[in-house]
């Protein structure tokens, strides 16, 4: 009887420890030496097959009401919206650079900030080979003259 009582007391002490391991935290979290939980760095989004939403063109924030976005398809095409007009163009990716060919687009008139964004994007895309870099979920395209675009990864294109 005494053995069963000791066993029951021991199990009662171990149960909270076992349950503690089942709650809180996620499988990808890791403990740092100071005991804090750290997450591994975000994996870079892929250049192709990702919908990129423009955040700024050469330091000017994109208009909130006219989001520009684009997707580079693995078959060598880029398509999306410049804020007002939809577009499609051939694209060639060679190492850290990409070149966007002449676009075809709809022809809606667009004024104000959305029109300025569209003109800036069109000029940037036509500026020659663009250097690209991805850090986490952020894409930067930089033209030879230093003008650039920043965009955030949205969803994977279907």
C-alpha positions, 0 to 999 in steps of 0.5 A: 500500500505504501508503494502505491501511495509513493508512486501516486505522489511521484506521478502527481509531481511529474504530471505538471511537468509533462503538461508544461511541455505540451503547452505554449511555444511553437515547434519552430521556437528555440530557447536562447542561452538567456532563456528567451524564446527566439524564432528562426529568421524568415525564409526569403520569398521566391522572386517568381510565383509571388505576388509583390505589392509595391510599397514605395517607388524611389522613396515615395510611398504608394497610394493606399487606394491604388495598390500596384502589384506584380507577379513574375511567372516562371515562364518569363512574363511579368504581369500585374497592375501599375495602380490604374492600368493592368500590364504584361511584359516579357522578363528575363532574370539573369542572376541578380538582375532582371530585365523587363521588356516592352509592356502591353497595358490597358489605357485608362487615364489616371491622375494624382498620386496613382498616375504619378506612381504609374509613370514612376513604375513604368520608367523604372521597369524600362530603365534597363537591367534592374538589380533585385534583392529579397530580404525576408518578405521584402523585394527591392528592385534598383535601376542603374541610376539608383532609383528603386522600388520596394515591395512586400510579398503577398501570396503565392501566385496560382 
